[in-house]
Amino acid sequence: MNTKTLERLYNNPHEKNIDGNFQFILFGGTGDLAHNKIMPAFYNLVEKDILPQHFTLLATGRRYSSKKEYLDAIYDSLNSKKKEVDNRVWQVLSDNIEYFELNFKDDNDFMKLKKYFADQSKNNKIYNRIFYMATAPEFFGEIAEKLKKFDLLNVGFEDNDSKLVIEKPFGHDLKSAEKLNNTLTNIFQEKNIYRIDHYLGKEMIQNIMVIRLSNPIFRSLWNTGEIDNIQIYINESEGVKDRGKYYDDAGVIKDMFQNHMLQILSLITMEEPDDLSSKSISTRKVEVLKELSKIDIESIDEHIVRGQYIFNKYGDDEIKAYQDEKNIPDDSETATFIALKLFLDNERWNDVPIYLKSGKRLKKKEAGIAVEFNHDFHNSYSENSEVQSNLLKIMIQPDEGVSLRFNTRKPGSNNKIVPVEMEFCHSAHQLFNSPENYEGLIHDMIEGDKTLFTSWEEVYYSWKFIDKFQTKCNNEDLKLYKYPALSKGPEAADELLKNDDRIWWD
Ligand SMILES: NC(=O)c1ccc[n+]([C@@H]2O[C@H](COP(=O)([O-])OP(=O)(O)OC[C@H]3O[C@@H](n4cnc5c(N)ncnc54)[C@H](OP(=O)(O)O)[C@@H]3O)[C@@H](O)[C@H]2O)c1
């Protein structure tokens, strides 16, 4: 990797300023995502002077009837998140926000939007138009079709160059994902479709490639001869909250594995990309996902642990069972927990078990990756029972950082060996400020950098694997273990590793 490439990796891309007037149309601008993620991200981008003085952030919705009402609601939600909203920043942001009452079902509203675009482009040249779907997935295709039908893509803007941003989930299985993709690619060019997996915006996910590839000590050992096993875990302590209806169909498999878990897995195990372009990185990720899609599911069914949380008392708090949550059928068999072991059948990873685990209502909210190096080496110390394997941990959340365990001589002892841990943790040391995930993603979609977004091929092969996996898990022979809410999950997940003489490192 050349110095220029490394420089690009280390430079915080979010410090680049954005030039040119852009129009950001936020469908679902009144919803939860807009209030809690998108608007705070825009606030931060304005605060850092990254956005131009004039841009348009056009939020659509039904629930407010005036711009003033909308701005008041946004101000209140920003205020509840920040210690204090800075008036200068708010002034710039609110000057650039427009509110547009629009019902997705009403064709007239789209005609009015077209007129608005035409009026706006009379006075200002638009350099960049971005349509962001912060809405329920069933509207994604419908909105896109109306944008085409009412000719909203080209008003005052270069033909067929509008961008489209799609929130997750992208389909609920391969068939529906293909259908949605066909609809969208009939309207937008693939290069202009940005599929969000907000995990890719997380600081430590972006750091995976830097850690792997810019450090010869890891780069040269990143293979089956040197690594004993890899673990990826996303443990959530929350239940399903108000998302019961969605969750009971998705379960942990579609909610976590289809996107975040498989994305992390592909970044950790992919071959080195030719360069750092989004295309080269995606090509390498697709190779891994393709490999996964070929796995014979029957060969791993003994290595899958499914679970669902049940009632528990935690101090004075009573934690509901999954089946008692809002909008969940009381005989639901949906898995809220999955642990599994799999292998990638390629030269680099042959024989290295990869353990994946994710669940809801687990004791500790924590996401990370553990790479355990081989312990089975031969030298003068290999018989010494105090010597432990080297362990690289990449902490994704809530702490962000890296730790490395290695063996050292205990000072002053008679050659006693102790493992020590070297740790670098952003949140603890505040070495640099971790931006909101959405801040970086919004910056990149405006700038046209697709590195942190998933390509159609990635989505396609992820679904190919997940469809097979889901079918296997729906099979009634595969036991559904019940685990108490806020516990560490089913015992069987520990057994999975114990049988291999290993333990989870989360
Ligand atoms: N919330 C999160 O943290 C989060 C995280 C990751 C991904 N996502 C994804 O982001 C998307 C949005 O989620 P959300 O939580 O923000 O949903 P939400 O709170 O239910 O918001 C839905 C938005 O859609 C609008 N809407 C619904 N029906 C409409 C219609 N017929 N015409 C016009 N507008 C309509 C609502 O506007 P009005 O109510 O004003 O009509 C509202 O702005 C979903 O795909 C979700 O999976 C959300």
The ligand as a Tripos MOL2 file, in Angstrom:
@<TRIPOS>MOLECULE
LIG
   48    52     1     0     0
SMALL
NO_CHARGES

@<TRIPOS>ATOM
      1 N1        -35.4520    4.8280   13.7090 N.am      1 LIG1
      2 C1        -34.2240    4.3840   13.6060 C.2       1 LIG1
      3 O1        -33.3580    4.6090   14.4560 O.2       1 LIG1
      4 C2        -33.8320    3.5610   12.3840 C.ar      1 LIG1
      5 C3        -32.5670    2.9510   12.3650 C.ar      1 LIG1
      6 C4        -32.1700    2.2340   11.2280 C.ar      1 LIG1
      7 C5        -33.0210    2.1480   10.1400 C.ar      1 LIG1
      8 N2        -34.2580    2.7360   10.1920 N.ar      1 LIG1
      9 C6        -35.1070    2.6350    8.9970 C.3       1 LIG1
     10 O2        -35.4940    3.9640    8.6030 O.3       1 LIG1
     11 C7        -36.7900    3.9740    8.0540 C.3       1 LIG1
     12 C8        -37.6580    4.9770    8.8170 C.3       1 LIG1
     13 O3        -37.7690    4.5690   10.1630 O.3       1 LIG1
     14 P1        -38.3870    5.5070   11.2950 P.3       1 LIG1
     15 O4        -38.0710    4.8270   12.5910 O.co2     1 LIG1
     16 O5        -37.9650    6.9270   11.1300 O.co2     1 LIG1
     17 O6        -39.9610    5.3830   10.9940 O.3       1 LIG1
     18 P2        -41.1380    6.3060   11.5610 P.3       1 LIG1
     19 O7        -40.7340    6.9850   12.8140 O.co2     1 LIG1
     20 O8        -42.3540    5.4530   11.5710 O.co2     1 LIG1
     21 O9        -41.3030    7.4320   10.4270 O.3       1 LIG1
     22 C9        -41.9510    7.1750    9.2080 C.3       1 LIG1
     23 C10       -41.9640    8.4210    8.3540 C.3       1 LIG1
     24 O10       -42.6970    8.1190    7.1680 O.3       1 LIG1
     25 C11       -43.7290    9.1120    7.0070 C.3       1 LIG1
     26 N3        -44.9080    8.4910    6.3930 N.ar      1 LIG1
     27 C12       -45.5110    7.3340    6.7180 C.ar      1 LIG1
     28 N4        -46.5580    7.1000    5.8860 N.ar      1 LIG1
     29 C13       -46.5980    8.1560    5.0290 C.ar      1 LIG1
     30 C14       -47.4420    8.4920    3.9280 C.ar      1 LIG1
     31 N5        -48.4500    7.7180    3.5140 N.pl3     1 LIG1
     32 N6        -47.1870    9.6390    3.2750 N.ar      1 LIG1
     33 C15       -46.1920   10.4410    3.6620 C.ar      1 LIG1
     34 N7        -45.3400   10.1830    4.6900 N.ar      1 LIG1
     35 C16       -45.5620    9.0390    5.3640 C.ar      1 LIG1
     36 C17       -44.0310    9.5950    8.4030 C.3       1 LIG1
     37 O11       -44.5390   10.8990    8.2900 O.3       1 LIG1
     38 P3        -45.8490   11.4380    9.0840 P.3       1 LIG1
     39 O12       -45.9960   10.6060   10.3080 O.co2     1 LIG1
     40 O13       -45.5460   12.8680    9.3530 O.co2     1 LIG1
     41 O14       -46.9380   11.2460    8.1290 O.co2     1 LIG1
     42 C18       -42.6370    9.6120    9.0130 C.3       1 LIG1
     43 O15       -41.9540   10.7830    8.6320 O.3       1 LIG1
     44 C19       -37.2910    2.5260    8.1300 C.3       1 LIG1
     45 O16       -37.0170    1.9070    6.9050 O.3       1 LIG1
     46 C20       -36.4320    1.9080    9.2270 C.3       1 LIG1
     47 O17       -36.2800    0.5160    9.0650 O.3       1 LIG1
     48 C21       -34.6750    3.4450   11.2840 C.ar      1 LIG1
@<TRIPOS>BOND
     1     1     2 1
     2     2     3 2
     3     2     4 1
     4     4     5 ar
     5     4    48 ar
     6     5     6 ar
     7     6     7 ar
     8     7     8 ar
     9     8     9 1
    10     8    48 ar
    11     9    10 1
    12     9    46 1
    13    10    11 1
    14    11    12 1
    15    11    44 1
    16    12    13 1
    17    13    14 1
    18    14    15 2
    19    14    16 1
    20    14    17 1
    21    17    18 1
    22    18    19 2
    23    18    20 1
    24    18    21 1
    25    21    22 1
    26    22    23 1
    27    23    24 1
    28    23    42 1
    29    24    25 1
    30    25    26 1
    31    25    36 1
    32    26    27 ar
    33    26    35 ar
    34    27    28 ar
    35    28    29 ar
    36    29    30 ar
    37    29    35 ar
    38    30    31 1
    39    30    32 ar
    40    32    33 ar
    41    33    34 ar
    42    34    35 ar
    43    36    37 1
    44    36    42 1
    45    37    38 1
    46    38    39 2
    47    38    40 1
    48    38    41 1
    49    42    43 1
    50    44    45 1
    51    44    46 1
    52    46    47 1
@<TRIPOS>SUBSTRUCTURE
     1 LIG1         1 GROUP 0 **** ****
